[in-house]
Amino acid sequence: MVRSEIQNVKLRFGIIGNAEGLNRAIDVAIQVAPTDLSVLITGESGVGKENFPQIIHQFSRRKHGQYIAVNCGAIPEGTIDSELFGHEKGAFTGAIGDRNGYFAEANGGTIFLDEVGELPLATQARLLRVLESGEFIKVGSSKVQKTDVRIVAATNVNLTQAIAEGRFREDLYYRLNTVPIKIPPLRERADDITLLFRKFASDFAEKYRMPAIQLTEDAKALLLAYPWPGNVRQLKNITEQISIIETHRDITADILRNYLPEQQVNSGLPALFGVKASAGKAFESEREILYQVLFDMRRDVTELKKLVNTLMAERGGTPVPVPAPAPATTAVSFYQEPPRMVATVVPTTTTPAIISTAKAQPVEDDIQDTEEVIEEETLSLDEVEKEMIRKALDRHHGKRKNAAKDLNISERTLYRKIKEYGLD
């Protein structure tokens, strides 16, 4: 497409920037708009994905029809089917009358499903039917209804990973991803950062009736060096904060640094149990299960040593000696010491603990004590996780809600793990 046409689209929809990836995304949106193909827009949170469904709608034959944007992640799981497809009177408690859903209201227009990766699996099956045949059924009804809608979806979730984890249907992914549009993050649009800052500073100066803030050279360098995990949304929020709070209009690097959250640097050290990281929910939950298992194993080993020493003392034997550590290797040991978490580095050993099981014999006897070598059993992460889940279910007599709370994970994650490990 001619560059001037792309610039006109930017002006119309308030898009700022000249990055090649951004221009490419706009070009694809305009090219696909006249068709009825489904579009999947991907990109990190805060990059401005919500602008592209509007471009597709306005440049399509449906531009005079309804445009409805739905945030799938903001609707409770129990009511999302009713919101999307409608319900009949008496379908559930509180359904005092018939109601049309978004797909009925958007007939002849476009529906934008934001955060589509958050949809429950049952709702994903209903959505797949709409995409395949244009048919849906209201909650509490048996009557099939037809709708003619263009579906544009967006997500910041890695759907390929979600499919592998069983959280998203593969067939639905390919239906939605007929035409993919990827929006680049702000850190890949270095030349656009200062443009956006000036635009936001000008807008807030007009809004609050004050002179616009300006960046010094060192502040510009800091602005460009920052990774912007929150993308355009974060840049806009910080610009507004500075515009309101700072009395001086010239912003230096020292001033700007006060408004930029410090980024956690991955030092390669293991994370502590109970300390929430910024990773995804599934990663946190599995890691926490593993560390909880390690705690339990450590406690069990300590109790076993005490028991063996007690038995040996009763039989007149000697306590179980702790084998000398081998200096060659080290490992990280995690343990919980109220009220805070502590990680210490302790040496490991490859020497097995030797436990004497024979009764004490007189000195003159030629019979030697028999020895049993207790070798350390190596468990895979999956086996450890499976065993921890099984124990939690046993403790709570199969009540999954209580077991999930005990494991500090969501019920949805627990259901997935139960199915994955065959613990039904």
C-alpha positions in Angstrom: 0.0 0.0 0.0 1.1 3.6 -0.7 2.8 5.1 2.3 0.6 8.2 2.2 -2.5 5.9 2.6 -1.0 4.3 5.7 -0.3 7.8 7.1 -3.9 8.8 6.6 -5.0 5.7 8.5 -2.7 6.6 11.4 -4.1 10.1 11.6 -7.7 8.8 11.5 -7.2 6.3 14.2 -4.6 8.1 16.4 -1.7 5.7 15.7 1.7 7.3 16.2 4.9 5.8 14.9 6.9 4.9 11.7 8.3 1.5 12.7 8.4 -1.0 9.9 6.5 -3.6 11.9 3.8 -1.2 12.8 3.3 -0.1 9.2 3.2 -3.7 8.1 0.5 -4.5 10.6 -1.6 -1.5 9.4 -1.1 -2.6 5.8 -2.3 -6.1 6.5 -5.4 -4.9 8.4 -6.4 -2.7 5.5 -5.8 -5.4 2.9 -7.9 -8.0 4.8 -10.7 -5.6 5.8 -12.9 -6.1 2.6 -13.0 -9.9 3.1 -14.8 -11.8 5.8 -11.8 -13.8 7.0 -11.2 -14.1 10.7 -8.2 -12.2 12.0 -6.1 -12.9 15.1 -4.1 -9.9 16.5 -1.3 -10.8 18.8 1.0 -8.6 20.8 2.1 -7.8 24.4 -0.3 -6.0 26.7 -0.3 -2.2 26.1 0.8 -2.2 22.5 -2.5 -0.8 21.1 -4.2 -4.0 19.7 -7.6 -2.4 20.1 -7.0 0.0 17.2 -6.7 -2.7 14.6 -10.2 -4.2 14.8 -11.6 -0.8 14.3 -9.5 -0.3 11.2 -10.7 -3.7 9.8 -14.3 -2.8 10.6 -14.2 0.7 9.1 -12.6 -0.5 5.9 -15.0 -3.4 5.4 -18.5 -3.7 3.9 -19.8 -4.0 7.5 -18.8 -0.5 8.5 -22.5 0.6 8.8 -23.2 -2.4 11.0 -22.6 -2.9 14.7 -19.1 -3.0 16.1 -19.0 -4.6 19.6 -15.8 -5.0 21.6 -15.8 -7.7 24.3 -13.1 -8.2 26.9 -13.3 -11.9 27.5 -10.9 -11.8 30.4 -13.2 -9.4 32.3 -16.4 -11.6 32.2 -16.8 -14.2 34.9 -16.7 -17.8 33.7 -20.2 -18.6 34.9 -21.8 -15.8 32.8 -19.7 -15.5 29.7 -21.9 -17.9 27.7 -24.9 -15.8 28.5 -23.1 -12.6 27.6 -21.9 -13.9 24.2 -24.9 -16.0 23.1 -27.8 -14.8 25.3 -30.2 -16.7 27.5 -33.8 -17.7 27.8 -36.0 -16.7 30.7 -35.4 -19.0 33.7 -32.2 -20.5 32.3 -30.5 -19.9 35.6 -31.0 -18.0 38.8 -31.5 -14.4 38.0 -32.6 -14.9 34.4 -35.9 -13.0 34.7 -36.3 -12.5 31.0 -35.0 -13.4 27.6 -31.8 -11.7 26.6 -29.8 -11.4 23.3 -26.1 -11.9 23.5 -23.4 -10.1 21.7 -23.4 -12.4 18.7 -27.1 -11.7 18.1 -26.7 -7.9 18.6 -23.7 -7.8 16.2 -25.5 -9.5 13.4 -24.3 -7.9 10.1 -21.4 -6.2 11.9 -18.1 -7.0 13.6 -17.4 -8.4 17.0 -14.0 -8.0 18.6 -13.0 -10.6 21.2 -10.2 -9.2 23.2 -8.2 -11.5 25.4 -9.7 -14.5 23.6 -7.1 -16.8 25.2 -9.0 -16.4 28.6 -12.1 -18.1 27.3 -13.2 -21.3 29.1 -13.0 -24.5 27.0 -16.8 -25.0 26.9 -17.2 -21.4 25.5 -14.4 -22.1 23.0 -16.5 -25.0 21.6 -19.5 -22.7 21.2 -17.4 -20.1 19.5 -16.0 -22.7 17.1 -19.5 -23.5 16.0 -20.2 -19.9 15.2 -17.0 -19.6 13.1 -17.8 -22.8 11.2 -21.5 -22.4 10.6 -22.7 -19.1 11.9 -25.0 -21.0 14.4 -25.4 -20.6 18.1 -27.8 -21.6 20.8 -28.9 -19.4 23.7 -28.3 -20.7 27.3 -31.4 -22.6 28.4 -32.7 -22.9 24.8 -32.8 -25.7 22.2 -33.4 -23.5 19.3 -30.6 -22.9 16.8 -30.1 -19.3 15.7 -28.1 -17.9 12.9 -25.8 -14.8 12.9 -23.6 -13.1 10.3 -20.7 -11.6 12.1 -17.1 -10.9 11.3 -14.9 -12.1 14.2 -11.6 -10.3 15.1 -9.8 -11.7 18.1 -6.8 -10.5 20.0 -4.6 -11.9 22.8 -1.3 -11.4 24.6 -1.2 -15.1 25.5 1.1 -17.5 23.7 -1.7 -19.6 22.2 0.7 -22.3 20.9 1.8 -22.9 24.5 -1.8 -22.7 25.8 -2.7 -25.5 23.2 0.1 -27.6 24.5 -1.1 -27.2 28.1 -4.7 -28.0 27.2 -6.0 -24.5 27.9 -7.0 -23.6 24.3 -8.5 -25.6 21.4 -6.2 -26.2 18.5 -9.1 -26.3 16.0 -10.3 -22.9 17.3 -6.8 -21.4 17.0 -6.6 -22.3 13.3 -10.1 -20.9 12.7 -9.3 -17.6 14.4 -5.8 -17.3 13.0 -6.8 -17.3 9.3 -5.0 -13.9 9.0 -2.5 -13.2 11.7 -1.5 -9.6 12.6 1.4 -9.1 15.1 1.9 -5.7 16.8 5.5 -5.1 17.7 6.3 -4.1 21.3 7.5 -0.6 22.1 11.1 -1.7 22.8 11.3 -2.7 19.1 10.1 0.7 18.0 12.9 2.8 19.4 12.4 5.7 17.0 8.7 6.0 18.0 9.3 6.3 21.7 10.2 10.0 21.7 7.4 10.7 19.2 4.9 9.1 21.5 6.3 11.0 24.5 6.0 14.4 22.8 2.4 13.6 21.7 1.3 12.5 25.1 3.0 15.5 26.7 1.2 17.8 24.3 -2.1 16.1 25.0 -1.8 16.4 28.8 -0.6 20.0 28.6 -3.8 20.8 26.7 -5.9 18.8 29.1 -4.5 20.3 32.3 -3.8 23.7 30.8 -0.1 23.9 31.5 3.1 24.0 29.5 4.2 20.8 28.0 7.1 18.9 29.6 10.3 18.4 27.6 13.1 16.0 27.9 16.8 16.8 28.2 19.3 14.8 26.2 20.3 12.5 29.1 16.6 11.9 29.8 16.0 11.0 26.1 18.8 8.5 26.3 17.3 7.0 29.5 13.9 6.9 27.8 15.3 4.9 24.9 17.3 2.5 27.1 14.3 1.5 29.2 12.7 -1.8 28.1 9.0 -0.6 28.5 7.4 -3.9 29.7 4.0 -2.1 29.7 4.6 -0.7 26.2 2.6 2.3 25.0 0.2 2.3 27.9 3.0 2.5 30.4 4.7 5.3 28.5 1.4 7.3 28.5 0.8 6.8 32.2 4.3 7.9 33.1 4.1 11.0 30.9 0.8 11.9 32.6 2.3 11.5 36.1 5.3 13.7 35.2 3.1 16.3 33.6 1.0 16.6 36.8 3.5 16.2 39.6 6.7 18.0 38.3 6.8 21.8 38.7 9.7 22.1 36.3 9.0 21.6 32.6 12.5 20.4 31.7 12.8 16.8 32.7 16.2 15.4 33.4 17.3 11.8 33.6 17.4 12.0 37.4 13.8 13.2 37.5 12.7 10.6 34.9 14.4 7.8 36.8 12.0 8.4 39.7 9.1 7.4 37.5 10.6 4.3 35.9 10.1 1.1 37.9 13.2 -0.8 38.4 13.4 -3.9 36.3 14.2 -7.2 37.9 17.4 -8.6 36.4 17.5 -12.4 35.9 20.7 -13.2 37.8 20.4 -16.9 37.2 19.8 -17.6 40.9 16.9 -19.9 41.8 13.6 -18.2 42.9 12.4 -18.8 46.5 9.2 -20.6 47.3 6.4 -18.2 48.2 8.0 -15.2 46.3 5.8 -14.3 43.3 7.7 -13.7 40.1 6.3 -11.9 37.0 6.0 -15.1 35.0 2.8 -16.7 34.0 0.4 -18.3 36.4 1.0 -21.9 35.3 4.8 -21.5 35.7 4.4 -20.1 39.2 2.0 -22.9 40.3 4.2 -25.8 39.0 7.3 -24.3 40.6 5.5 -23.8 43.9 4.3 -27.4 43.9 7.8 -28.6 43.3 9.3 -26.5 46.1 6.6 -27.7 48.5 7.5 -31.3 47.6 11.1 -30.5 48.4 10.2 -29.1 51.8 8.1 -32.2 52.6 11.0 -34.5 51.5 13.5 -32.6 53.7 11.1 -32.9 56.7 10.5 -36.6 56.0 14.3 -37.3 55.8 14.8 -35.5 59.1 12.1 -37.4 60.8 13.4 -40.7 59.4 16.9 -40.0 60.9 15.4 -39.3 64.3 13.4 -42.5 64.2 16.4 -44.6 63.2 18.6 -43.0 65.9 15.8 -43.8 68.5 15.5 -47.4 67.4 19.3 -47.8 67.4 19.5 -46.3 70.9 16.8 -48.8 72.2 18.7 -51.7 70.7 22.0 -50.6 72.1 23.5 -49.6 68.8 25.2 -46.4 67.7 23.4 -43.5 66.1 23.3 -43.3 62.3 26.4 -41.3 61.3 26.1 -38.4 58.8 28.4 -39.2 55.9 31.3 -36.8 55.3 30.5 -34.3 52.5 32.3 -34.6 49.2 33.8 -31.2 48.4 33.6 -31.6 44.7 29.9 -30.5 44.1 27.5 -28.1 45.6 23.8 -27.7 45.4 21.1 -25.2 46.5 18.9 -26.3 49.4 15.6 -24.6 50.0 14.0 -24.6 53.4 11.4 -22.5 55.2 12.5 -20.7 58.3 9.6 -18.6 59.8 8.9 -15.8 59.3 11.0 -15.4 56.1 12.4 -17.6 53.3 16.1 -18.5 53.3 18.2 -20.1 50.6 21.5 -21.5 51.6 24.2 -23.3 49.6 25.2 -26.7 51.2 27.5 -29.4 49.9 26.1 -32.5 48.5 27.5 -36.0 48.6 27.3 -39.0 46.4 28.1 -41.3 49.4 25.0 -43.2 50.5 23.8 -43.3 54.1 24.5 -46.6 55.7 22.1 -47.9 58.3 22.8 -50.9 60.5 19.8 -53.2 60.7 21.4 -56.1 62.7 21.0 -56.6 66.4 24.0 -56.0 68.7 26.1 -59.1 68.9 28.7 -60.1 71.5 32.3 -59.2 70.7 33.5 -62.8 70.6 31.0 -63.6 67.9 32.4 -63.8 64.4 29.1 -62.7 63.0 29.3 -59.3 61.4 26.5 -56.7 61.2 24.6 -56.7 58.0 24.3 -53.3 56.3 21.6 -51.9 54.2 22.5 -49.2 51.7 19.7 -46.7 51.3 20.3 -45.1 47.9 18.7 -41.8 47.0 15.9 -42.2 44.6 15.9 -39.8 41.7 12.5 -38.5 40.8 11.6 -36.6 37.7 9.8 -33.3 38.1 6.6 -34.8 36.7 6.7 -37.7 39.2 7.3 -35.3 42.1 4.4 -33.0 41.0 2.1 -36.0 40.5 2.9 -37.4 44.0 2.3 -34.0 45.6 -1.1 -33.6 43.9 -2.1 -37.2 44.9 -1.2 -36.5 48.6 -3.1 -33.3 48.6 -6.2 -35.0 47.2 -5.9 -37.8 49.8 -5.5 -35.3 52.6 -8.8 -33.5 51.6 -10.7 -36.8 50.7 -10.8 -35.9 47.0 -12.2 -32.4 47.5 -10.4 -30.6 44.6 -11.2 -27.1 45.8 -9.5 -27.7 49.2 -6.6 -29.5 47.5 -6.0 -26.6 45.1 -6.0 -24.1 48.0 -3.5 -26.4 49.9 -1.3 -26.5 46.8 -1.7 -22.7 46.3 -2.8 -23.1 42.7 -6.1 -22.4 40.9 -8.8 -25.1 40.6 -8.5 -24.9 36.8 -4.8 -25.7 36.9 -5.5 -28.6 39.4 -8.2 -30.0 37.1 -5.7 -29.9 34.2 -3.0 -31.6 36.1 -5.4 -34.3 37.4 -6.4 -35.1 33.9 -2.8 -35.0 32.6 -1.6 -37.4 35.3 -4.6 -39.7 35.2 -5.6 -39.0 38.8 -9.3 -38.9 38.2 
